Amino acid sequence: MPPTTDPADQALDRFLQAIPKMELHCHLFGTVRRDTFAELNRRAGAPLTDEEVAGFYTRGEKPVGVLRVLRSLDAQLVRTPADLYRLTIEYLEDAAAHHVRYAEFFWNPTGTVQVSGIPYAAAQDAIVQAIRDAERPLGIVGRLIAAVDREASPQAATEMVEWVTAHRCDEVIGIGIDYRENERPPELFAQAYQNARRAGLKTTAHAGEFGMPWTNVRTALELLQVDRIDHGYTVVDDPEFARYCAGRGVLFTVVPTNSYYLRTLPPERWALDHPIRRMPGLGLRIHPNTDDPTLHHVTPTGAWRMMVRDFGFGLDDLRGFMHNGLDGAWIDDTQRRRWRTEWSAEFDALRAASFSSASIPT
């Protein structure tokens, strides 16, 4: 979208850039800068053509092929712990530039170990060192979620949880599950999740994405016993179950740039018909995130801008979404209370300084 010249839109963009944010749904390999990707490709002897590299970062009306870049990184480009350190530092730099103060981000250890050939301990150490090195100079707290590769076997998932529990550290706080949900329902990975919970790890799961049925969300909550849901859009297809989720206070980490709806709904209808628009009206708690920011051509500021521009939410809604994120984040209650007080005051001060009472919907 070209830069706006409308004063109200410019004020909104400045406000959204400045408000304190957190990211709870972002994949490390989906944050790779284009020049970094190209450099890794050159170092590997250019297994991908320049056109293929450019294609990974081209997002038209009907985005396709987004997942290929994630697999290419494991299969051909990421080869040392230093590569993982670089990707992590660059992600945290980019997020902090948008006033992201806290980020829980996903990493797929199965791909790193089995495909990239980097031992788990060395890979985790590199990512954690980047988190520690970034915190003070950038003002961002990073936490790592080890993601089950749902396209691999259930045995690979339980093995991954064993790696995490054998190398526990404060920065690795839980497990998730990602990649294509099609034909890979949550119940396949029940043992891995049970083992993770027993080890004291937090849990989340991608469910109800790719148009997969709302029953996958129910399975993730009731069988896997996850703490929150990533995506979860098809929950709107069963209002009774949606009310159940609302009553439980389940947090849904939603993604405005979700490829499935951009790809399957007409351009003039996708924002009107996207489930994100309906979820708060059903009492569901949502929080906007970038998912794969460089691949989706979105920033944290841009994701929040889409909640206003595309889905019609107002500033009161955004304040509520911020609180939802704080409530659903895997932080201790003392930190939660402190940030809620500080961030709310900051949000309100920025709002008062940025808008007249009539310049933006409340």
Buried (B, 14 or more C-beta within 10 A) or exposed (E): EEEEEEEBBEBBBEBBBBBBBBBBBBBBBBBBBEEBBBEBBEEBEEEBEEEBBEBBBEBEEEBEEBBBBBBBBBBBBBBBBEBBBBBBBBBBBBBBBBBBBBBBBBBBBBBBBBBBEBEBEEBBBBBBBBBEBBBEEBEBBBBBBBBBBBBBEBEBBBBBBBBBBEBEEEBBBBBBBBBEBEEBBBEBBBEBBBBBBEBEBBBBBBBBBBEBBBBBBBBBBEBBBBBBBBBBBBBBBBEEBBEBBBEEEBBBBBBBBBBBBBBEBEEEEBBEEBBBBBBBEBEBBBBBBBBBBBBBBBBBBBBBBBBBBBBEBEBEBBBBBBBBBBBBBBBEEEEBEEBBEEBBEBBEEBBEEBBEEEEBEE
